[in-house]
């Protein structure tokens, strides 16, 4: 599963040809969560409150890039790295 971003110990990934709804995976200190690309709500898993807030902040800044990567992943095309949260 390609890593598309990393910041503050949080790793963001997407799978090729993953199931709907469009989403991405976040991992922090062994905890994992899947986030819906439309509203950035957790659809599976759990992250600590602070890590969750950072993921949502990052995703809201990069929503267009995330959707582009989702479309690439659906076609098994190479995804692009997305800038980390600054």
Backbone as ProteinMPNN parsed JSONL, in Angstrom:
{"seq_chain_A": "XXXXXXXXXXXXXXXXXXXXXXXXXXXXXXXXXXXXXXXXXXXXXXXXXXXXXXXXXXXXXXXXXXXXXXXXXXXXXXXXXXXXXX", "coords_chain_A": {"N_chain_A": [[0.857, -1.172, 0.0], [0.788, 2.068, -1.033], [2.533, 4.773, 0.474], [1.447, 8.001, 0.924], [1.805, 10.345, 2.298], [3.458, 11.773, 5.191], [3.596, 12.886, 8.479], [4.299, 14.342, 11.643], [4.601, 11.82, 12.86], [2.48, 10.442, 11.822], [1.23, 8.31, 9.354], [0.076, 8.329, 6.083], [-1.827, 6.485, 3.816], [-2.885, 4.851, 0.731], [-4.742, 2.256, -0.79], [-4.396, 0.323, -3.81], [-7.092, -0.092, -6.053], [-9.115, -0.14, -4.034], [-12.001, -0.571, -1.846], [-15.22, 1.133, -2.051], [-16.677, 3.597, 0.181], [-14.788, 6.352, -1.344], [-11.686, 6.697, 0.244], [-8.983, 7.131, 2.671], [-6.16, 5.763, 4.451], [-4.944, 6.1, 7.735], [-2.242, 5.939, 10.011], [-1.011, 5.775, 13.289], [1.224, 5.422, 15.831], [0.79, 2.602, 15.969], [-1.955, 2.478, 15.897], [-4.842, 2.501, 13.79], [-6.869, 4.042, 11.237], [-9.571, 4.591, 8.944], [-10.469, 7.103, 6.674], [-13.168, 8.88, 5.331], [-13.225, 10.376, 2.152], [-14.968, 12.383, 1.448], [-16.032, 13.741, 3.669], [-14.195, 13.547, 5.655], [-14.597, 12.04, 7.938], [-14.104, 9.404, 10.309], [-14.371, 6.136, 9.161], [-13.735, 3.628, 9.855], [-11.928, 2.078, 12.483], [-9.679, 3.853, 14.754], [-8.112, 6.759, 16.06], [-5.974, 8.592, 18.328], [-7.324, 11.599, 19.806], [-5.868, 14.029, 19.3], [-4.151, 13.268, 17.145], [-6.109, 12.551, 15.293], [-7.282, 15.063, 14.842], [-5.139, 16.383, 13.564], [-4.924, 14.842, 11.236], [-7.421, 15.351, 10.012], [-7.214, 18.127, 9.631], [-5.01, 18.219, 7.842], [-6.081, 16.696, 5.682], [-8.24, 18.291, 4.879], [-6.93, 20.421, 3.745], [-5.826, 19.27, 1.54], [-7.718, 18.071, -0.095], [-8.437, 17.934, -2.86], [-6.145, 16.833, -4.03], [-6.094, 14.382, -2.716], [-8.425, 13.169, -3.741], [-7.69, 12.992, -6.426], [-5.578, 11.167, -6.205], [-7.057, 8.972, -5.3], [-8.542, 8.374, -7.587], [-6.443, 7.696, -9.324], [-5.454, 5.44, -7.98], [-7.592, 3.7, -8.282], [-7.295, 3.0, -10.907], [-4.951, 1.681, -10.846], [-2.726, 3.295, -11.184], [0.271, 5.22, -10.741], [0.437, 6.895, -7.705], [0.702, 10.242, -6.394], [2.956, 11.858, -4.123], [1.846, 13.688, -1.308], [2.099, 16.866, 0.098], [3.297, 17.312, 3.412], [1.78, 18.123, 6.633], [2.226, 21.354, 7.781]], "CA_chain_A": [[0.0, 0.0, 0.0], [1.659, 3.24, -1.135], [2.503, 5.876, 1.434], [1.324, 9.241, 0.162], [2.26, 11.465, 3.12], [3.891, 11.447, 6.556], [3.804, 14.087, 9.288], [4.12, 14.193, 13.091], [4.479, 10.405, 13.197], [1.275, 9.895, 11.185], [1.476, 7.832, 8.002], [-1.135, 8.321, 5.264], [-1.689, 5.541, 2.71], [-4.051, 4.44, -0.05], [-4.608, 0.975, -1.482], [-4.848, 0.24, -5.193], [-8.388, -0.752, -6.252], [-9.754, -0.326, -2.733], [-13.465, -0.518, -1.837], [-15.886, 2.412, -1.82], [-16.548, 4.925, -0.393], [-13.411, 6.832, -1.447], [-11.119, 6.902, 1.575], [-7.545, 6.912, 2.857], [-5.806, 5.105, 5.7], [-3.982, 6.81, 8.574], [-1.683, 5.109, 11.075], [-0.258, 6.531, 14.285], [1.618, 4.629, 16.996], [0.161, 1.289, 15.936], [-3.41, 2.602, 15.743], [-5.204, 2.742, 12.393], [-8.22, 4.524, 10.94], [-9.899, 4.911, 7.555], [-11.193, 8.374, 6.604], [-13.966, 9.161, 4.14], [-12.699, 11.539, 1.437], [-15.985, 13.42, 1.243], [-16.279, 14.537, 4.874], [-13.052, 13.293, 6.546], [-15.004, 11.323, 9.144], [-13.571, 8.049, 10.422], [-15.343, 5.104, 8.792], [-13.303, 2.395, 10.514], [-10.746, 2.248, 13.309], [-9.644, 4.923, 15.742], [-6.839, 7.41, 16.368], [-6.111, 9.534, 19.44], [-7.993, 12.851, 19.452], [-4.92, 14.986, 18.702], [-3.742, 12.744, 15.835], [-7.286, 12.677, 14.44], [-7.392, 16.472, 14.47], [-4.091, 16.682, 12.589], [-5.291, 14.179, 9.979], [-8.541, 16.092, 9.415], [-6.67, 19.419, 9.171], [-4.211, 17.928, 6.643], [-6.953, 16.243, 4.602], [-9.046, 19.401, 4.386], [-6.043, 21.25, 2.923], [-5.373, 18.517, 0.369], [-8.832, 17.232, -0.545], [-8.389, 17.711, -4.312], [-5.042, 15.9, -4.293], [-6.52, 13.07, -2.235], [-9.371, 12.601, -4.703], [-6.907, 12.634, -7.615], [-4.877, 9.92, -5.891], [-8.056, 7.905, -5.252], [-8.828, 8.026, -8.98], [-5.256, 6.991, -9.833], [-5.402, 4.128, -7.331], [-8.643, 2.876, -8.876], [-6.779, 2.551, -12.203], [-3.614, 1.137, -10.565], [-1.711, 4.232, -11.656], [1.148, 5.71, -9.691], [-0.071, 8.028, -6.953], [1.713, 11.255, -6.099], [3.128, 12.237, -2.723], [1.145, 14.913, -0.919], [2.855, 17.645, 1.078], [2.939, 17.055, 4.813], [1.186, 19.222, 7.39], [3.295, 22.259, 8.27]], "C_chain_A": [[0.901, 1.233, 0.0], [1.429, 4.276, -0.039], [2.427, 7.164, 0.626], [1.71, 10.484, 0.962], [2.659, 10.951, 4.504], [4.158, 12.757, 7.292], [3.507, 13.776, 10.746], [3.907, 12.733, 13.516], [3.259, 9.722, 12.611], [1.623, 9.503, 9.755], [0.13, 7.745, 7.281], [-0.881, 7.417, 4.06], [-3.009, 5.389, 1.964], [-3.726, 3.104, -0.698], [-4.998, 1.136, -2.944], [-6.148, -0.551, -5.225], [-9.093, -1.083, -4.945], [-11.271, -0.162, -2.871], [-13.973, 0.907, -1.665], [-16.413, 2.458, -0.402], [-15.079, 5.33, -0.513], [-12.871, 7.185, -0.062], [-9.601, 6.773, 1.554], [-7.339, 6.319, 4.24], [-4.777, 5.959, 6.436], [-3.531, 5.872, 9.686], [-0.843, 5.986, 11.99], [-0.031, 5.646, 15.498], [0.875, 3.302, 17.088], [-1.357, 1.306, 15.834], [-3.714, 2.972, 14.296], [-6.637, 3.231, 12.275], [-8.347, 4.758, 9.441], [-10.774, 6.154, 7.573], [-11.909, 8.521, 5.279], [-13.421, 10.425, 3.473], [-13.712, 12.666, 1.267], [-16.177, 14.314, 2.466], [-15.197, 14.378, 5.944], [-13.444, 12.701, 7.897], [-14.379, 9.931, 9.129], [-14.679, 7.059, 10.073], [-14.963, 3.747, 9.373], [-12.051, 2.692, 11.321], [-10.849, 3.44, 14.243], [-8.228, 5.453, 15.872], [-7.046, 8.295, 17.587], [-6.655, 10.883, 18.941], [-7.061, 13.844, 18.753], [-4.491, 14.535, 17.316], [-4.905, 12.865, 14.849], [-7.447, 14.124, 13.958], [-6.362, 16.874, 13.423], [-4.41, 16.067, 11.232], [-6.4, 14.958, 9.281], [-8.068, 17.449, 8.889], [-5.894, 19.23, 7.872], [-5.121, 17.585, 5.462], [-7.775, 17.393, 4.025], [-8.223, 20.336, 3.499], [-5.679, 20.574, 1.604], [-6.474, 17.643, -0.229], [-8.79, 16.944, -2.041], [-7.3, 16.701, -4.662], [-5.398, 14.485, -3.834], [-7.478, 12.41, -3.216], [-8.656, 12.193, -5.993], [-6.164, 11.32, -7.377], [-5.853, 8.749, -5.829], [-8.373, 7.422, -6.67], [-7.658, 7.28, -9.618], [-5.192, 5.578, -9.262], [-6.431, 3.176, -7.928], [-8.188, 2.287, -10.207], [-5.403, 1.884, -12.078], [-2.508, 1.994, -11.172], [-0.903, 4.73, -10.461], [0.555, 6.953, -9.03], [1.062, 8.991, -6.657], [1.78, 11.51, -4.593], [2.416, 13.559, -2.481], [1.941, 15.566, 0.21], [2.365, 17.367, 2.499], [2.321, 18.307, 5.456], [2.314, 20.059, 7.967], [2.787, 23.142, 9.375]], "O_chain_A": [[1.69, 1.426, 0.926], [0.297, 4.602, 0.317], [3.252, 7.393, -0.258], [1.92, 11.552, 0.388], [2.264, 9.865, 4.928], [4.861, 13.631, 6.785], [2.573, 13.034, 11.051], [3.125, 12.453, 14.425], [3.024, 8.543, 12.876], [2.242, 10.28, 9.028], [-0.828, 7.167, 7.794], [0.13, 7.549, 3.37], [-4.081, 5.733, 2.462], [-2.59, 2.85, -1.101], [-5.827, 1.98, -3.284], [-6.297, -1.55, -4.521], [-9.611, -2.187, -4.776], [-11.76, 0.326, -3.89], [-13.247, 1.781, -1.191], [-16.587, 1.392, 0.188], [-14.217, 4.732, 0.131], [-13.527, 7.888, 0.707], [-9.011, 6.362, 0.555], [-8.228, 6.366, 5.09], [-3.846, 6.48, 5.823], [-4.327, 5.109, 10.234], [-0.068, 6.826, 11.533], [-0.983, 5.176, 16.12], [0.389, 2.925, 18.154], [-1.979, 0.252, 15.698], [-2.934, 3.675, 13.653], [-7.5, 2.893, 13.085], [-7.373, 5.077, 8.759], [-11.702, 6.26, 8.374], [-11.317, 8.308, 4.22], [-13.183, 11.429, 4.144], [-13.329, 13.798, 0.968], [-16.453, 15.506, 2.327], [-15.27, 14.994, 7.007], [-12.715, 12.841, 8.879], [-14.155, 9.353, 8.065], [-15.783, 7.129, 10.615], [-15.776, 2.822, 9.383], [-11.204, 3.474, 10.889], [-11.931, 3.969, 14.495], [-7.261, 4.695, 15.803], [-8.172, 8.712, 17.86], [-6.457, 11.248, 17.782], [-7.425, 14.429, 17.733], [-4.47, 15.348, 16.392], [-4.702, 13.242, 13.695], [-7.722, 14.36, 12.781], [-6.676, 17.623, 12.498], [-4.191, 16.696, 10.196], [-6.32, 15.197, 8.076], [-8.485, 17.871, 7.81], [-6.086, 19.979, 6.914], [-4.95, 18.123, 4.369], [-7.983, 17.459, 2.814], [-8.768, 20.972, 2.597], [-5.269, 21.244, 0.656], [-6.191, 16.593, -0.805], [-9.079, 15.822, -2.456], [-7.51, 15.818, -5.494], [-5.042, 13.507, -4.492], [-7.355, 11.217, -3.494], [-8.982, 11.164, -6.585], [-6.129, 10.459, -8.256], [-5.517, 7.645, -6.26], [-8.461, 6.221, -6.923], [-7.868, 6.331, -10.373], [-4.906, 4.626, -9.989], [-6.17, 1.981, -8.064], [-8.634, 1.208, -10.598], [-4.77, 1.564, -13.083], [-1.483, 1.478, -11.618], [-1.352, 4.661, -9.317], [0.216, 7.93, -9.699], [2.234, 8.614, -6.665], [0.78, 11.389, -3.886], [2.391, 14.435, -3.346], [2.391, 14.903, 1.145], [1.169, 17.209, 2.742], [2.346, 19.396, 4.883], [3.246, 19.528, 8.572], [3.538, 23.961, 9.905]]}, "name": "protein", "num_of_chains": 1, "seq": "XXXXXXXXXXXXXXXXXXXXXXXXXXXXXXXXXXXXXXXXXXXXXXXXXXXXXXXXXXXXXXXXXXXXXXXXXXXXXXXXXXXXXX"}
